Amino acid sequence: MSPSPGPRNRRRVPPRTDHLDLDALGRRGFAIAYRMLGSVTEAEDVVQEALLRLSRTDGIDEPAAWITTVVTRLSIDYLRLARVRRETYVGPWLPEPLIEETAPGPALRAELSDSLSQAFLVVLEQANCRQLVVRAKRHLAAQRPRFDADAAKRDELLERFLAAAADGDLGALEELLSEDAVLYGDGGGKAQAATEPVVGGAEVARFVVDIGRRRDAIGAFELQLVSVNGQPGRILRRPDGEVWDVLSIDVLDGRIQAIRIVRNPDKLAHL
């Protein structure tokens, strides 16, 4: 008598994923992981691991929900490992800049636009892992940054800011900056940057002019206007293509509210 076809005797059939939109799932997973980790490299690693697990898992009815859950859990594991490093981080911590070319597609980007902003990521970084799981949504809803919605006006403001900075025009810069504007620099102890936030429109204007003069003494740079985490920004490169820094601005009520400059070479390696 032949044995009944129970679990022990049934040959395992590898799960099929060819019916799934792996690109869409990967983009969703990346947006979530990056939102939590602030690191392009780590987010890519998390997505790769999640998709690998997906390929080994049977009977997933809701792949988008599944990838969201798995990516979130993996990201929390990464955060636990990274917390000690970030507690000893030199100067302000800013997320790795996400440039338009590497951002999620238009539909998903619109869905996650607020949560991909650098300001949102910095607020998220301030929450511990338990808050990420239990209270993150409530915590972030109360502190979520507000930005002017008109992209054309924000882009124009950035260009005026860059022109005034290039000219060393303190008066013009102060007109573009909010009175309580803040500048954050992230060198991570590996590149020269402000180790404390620069607060106040006048102080920020003077700081911008000062670093511009120092940079001019180094030599030529190539400037590229880009979208950084959904906000107006620019990349500066040396003639050999090396990224010098990435700058982005937050605009509120027609003025620049915050400036973020990432100089840590570890956070620019993916560009």
C-alpha positions in Angstrom: 0.0 0.0 0.0 1.5 3.3 -1.0 1.8 6.0 1.6 -0.7 8.8 1.7 0.4 12.0 0.1 1.0 13.9 3.4 3.5 16.7 4.0 6.4 14.3 4.6 5.9 12.7 1.2 5.0 15.7 -0.9 7.9 16.9 -3.0 8.5 20.6 -2.2 7.9 22.9 -5.2 10.0 26.1 -5.2 7.7 29.1 -4.8 7.1 31.1 -8.0 7.7 34.8 -8.1 7.4 35.4 -11.9 3.8 36.6 -11.5 4.9 39.3 -9.1 6.0 42.8 -10.0 9.4 42.6 -8.3 10.5 46.0 -9.5 7.5 47.7 -7.9 7.9 45.7 -4.7 11.6 46.6 -4.6 10.8 50.3 -5.0 8.2 50.2 -2.3 10.6 48.3 0.0 13.4 50.8 -0.8 11.3 53.8 0.1 10.3 52.3 3.4 13.8 51.1 4.3 15.4 54.4 3.3 12.7 56.3 5.3 13.7 54.4 8.4 17.4 54.1 7.9 18.4 57.3 6.1 21.0 55.2 4.2 20.8 54.3 0.5 23.3 51.5 0.8 21.6 49.9 3.9 18.2 50.3 2.3 19.4 48.5 -0.8 20.8 45.7 1.3 17.5 45.4 3.2 15.5 45.2 0.0 17.8 42.6 -1.5 17.3 40.4 1.6 13.6 40.9 1.6 13.2 39.9 -2.0 15.4 36.9 -1.4 13.1 35.8 1.4 10.1 36.5 -0.8 11.5 34.0 -3.4 11.6 31.3 -0.7 8.1 31.9 0.6 4.9 30.2 -0.5 1.4 31.5 -0.6 1.7 35.2 -0.2 -1.7 36.8 -0.9 -0.7 40.4 -0.4 2.9 40.8 -1.6 2.9 44.6 -1.0 1.8 44.1 2.7 4.3 41.3 3.1 7.2 43.3 1.7 6.3 46.2 3.9 6.3 44.0 7.1 9.5 42.2 6.3 11.4 45.4 5.2 10.2 47.2 8.4 11.5 44.3 10.6 14.8 44.1 8.8 15.2 47.9 9.1 14.6 47.8 12.8 17.3 45.2 13.1 19.7 47.6 11.2 18.7 50.5 13.5 19.5 48.5 16.6 23.0 47.9 15.2 23.5 51.4 14.0 22.3 53.2 17.2 25.6 52.9 19.0 27.5 54.3 16.0 25.1 57.2 15.8 25.3 58.0 19.5 29.0 58.7 19.0 28.6 60.4 15.6 30.6 63.7 15.2 28.3 66.6 14.6 24.7 66.6 13.3 23.5 63.4 11.7 21.8 63.7 8.3 20.5 60.9 6.0 22.3 60.0 2.9 21.0 62.3 0.1 18.5 60.6 -2.2 18.8 62.2 -5.6 15.9 62.3 -8.1 17.5 59.8 -10.4 17.6 57.1 -7.6 14.3 58.0 -6.0 11.1 55.8 -6.2 8.8 56.2 -9.2 6.3 59.1 -9.5 3.3 57.4 -7.9 5.2 56.0 -4.9 7.2 59.2 -4.6 4.0 61.2 -4.3 2.7 58.8 -1.7 5.8 59.0 0.4 7.0 62.6 -0.4 6.8 63.9 3.1 8.4 60.8 4.7 11.3 60.9 2.3 12.2 64.5 3.2 15.5 64.9 5.1 13.7 66.8 7.9 11.3 63.8 8.4 14.2 61.4 8.5 16.0 63.4 11.1 12.9 63.4 13.3 12.5 59.7 12.8 16.2 59.2 13.8 15.4 60.9 17.1 12.9 58.1 17.9 14.3 54.9 19.4 13.5 51.5 17.9 10.5 50.9 20.3 9.0 54.2 19.2 9.4 53.2 15.6 7.2 50.2 16.2 4.7 51.5 18.7 4.5 55.2 18.5 6.2 56.4 15.3 3.1 57.5 13.4 1.7 59.5 16.3 5.2 61.0 17.1 5.9 62.0 13.6 2.4 63.3 12.8 2.9 66.0 15.5 6.4 66.9 14.3 6.1 66.5 10.5 7.8 69.4 8.7 5.7 71.6 6.6 7.0 72.8 3.2 5.7 75.2 0.6 4.1 73.1 -2.1 4.9 75.1 -5.2 8.0 73.4 -6.6 8.7 76.1 -9.2 8.9 78.8 -6.5 11.1 76.6 -4.4 13.4 76.0 -7.3 13.6 79.7 -8.1 14.4 80.4 -4.4 17.3 77.9 -4.5 18.7 79.5 -7.7 18.5 83.0 -6.1 20.2 81.6 -3.0 23.0 80.0 -5.0 23.6 83.2 -7.0 23.7 85.4 -3.8 26.1 82.9 -2.2 28.4 82.9 -5.2 28.5 86.7 -5.1 29.0 86.8 -1.4 26.0 89.1 -1.1 25.1 89.0 2.6 22.1 91.4 2.2 20.5 89.2 -0.6 21.1 86.1 1.4 19.4 87.5 4.5 16.4 88.5 2.4 16.0 84.9 1.2 16.4 83.3 4.7 13.9 83.1 7.5 14.9 85.0 10.6 15.1 81.7 12.5 16.7 79.7 9.6 19.0 76.8 10.6 21.9 75.3 8.7 23.0 71.7 9.4 26.3 70.3 8.2 27.2 66.6 8.2 30.9 65.8 7.9 30.8 62.8 10.3 34.3 63.7 11.5 35.6 62.8 8.0 35.2 66.1 6.2 35.1 69.7 7.4 31.6 70.8 8.4 29.8 72.7 11.1 29.8 70.5 14.2 26.8 72.4 15.6 23.7 73.8 13.8 24.1 77.4 12.7 21.0 79.3 13.9 19.5 82.6 12.7 19.2 84.1 9.2 22.1 86.6 9.7 24.4 83.9 11.1 23.5 81.4 8.4 24.2 84.1 5.7 27.6 84.9 7.1 28.4 81.2 7.4 27.4 80.5 3.8 29.6 83.4 2.5 32.5 82.2 4.6 32.4 78.6 3.4 32.0 79.9 -0.2 35.2 81.9 0.1 37.1 78.9 1.5 35.8 76.7 -1.3 36.7 79.2 -4.0 40.3 79.1 -2.7 40.4 75.4 -3.4 39.6 75.6 -7.1 36.9 75.0 -9.6 33.7 73.0 -9.0 30.9 71.8 -11.2 27.4 72.5 -9.9 24.4 70.4 -10.8 20.8 71.3 -9.8 18.9 68.2 -8.5 16.0 67.2 -6.3 17.3 65.9 -2.9 14.8 63.9 -0.9 12.0 65.8 -2.8 13.4 69.2 -2.0 15.4 71.7 -4.1 19.1 71.0 -4.0 22.4 70.9 -5.8 25.5 68.7 -6.0 29.0 70.1 -6.2 31.7 68.0 -7.9 35.4 68.5 -8.4 36.5 68.4 -12.1 37.5 64.8 -11.7 33.9 63.9 -10.8 34.4 63.5 -7.1 31.4 64.7 -5.1 32.3 67.5 -2.7 29.0 68.0 -1.0 25.2 67.9 -1.5 23.1 70.8 -0.4 19.3 71.0 0.0 16.8 73.6 1.3 13.4 73.6 3.0 11.2 76.4 2.1 8.4 77.8 4.3 6.3 80.9 3.7 8.4 82.0 0.7 11.7 81.9 2.6 14.4 79.3 3.2 13.8 77.7 6.6 16.6 75.1 6.7 19.8 74.3 4.8 21.3 70.9 4.9 24.8 70.2 3.6 26.1 66.6 3.5 29.9 66.3 3.3 30.6 62.9 4.9 32.2 61.0 2.0 30.6 57.7 3.3 27.2 59.2 2.6 28.2 60.5 -0.9 29.8 57.3 -2.2 26.6 56.1 -3.9 26.4 59.3 -6.1 
